[in-house]
Amino acid sequence: MRADEFLKKYGLDGSDDKADHSLRGKSLERALHPSQPRSGTPHDWEDWEKFQASEAEKASTTPSDKKPHDK
């Protein structure tokens, strides 16, 4: 096995170190990993608080709490 093949196999070749600094890359990062907004209107903050509450509710819900659908 050649050195470049070894490095690529174990992810040490550095090909993934290039971050996408384009507008598209930044918007994709924000969509996949939402964080607290830095600014916005009061309506934006209300939406953010509702989102946080719904995520906390999803996390606290256990599978035994869910009821099967009746047909």
Number of C-alpha atoms within 10 A of each C-alpha: 5 6 9 10 12 12 12 12 10 8 11 13 14 9 8 8 8 7 8 11 9 9 9 10 12 13 12 13 12 11 10 9 8 10 9 9 9 6 8 8 7 9 9 12 15 11 11 16 13 12 12 13 12 12 11 11 11 10 9 10 10 9 7 6 8 8 7 6 5 4 3
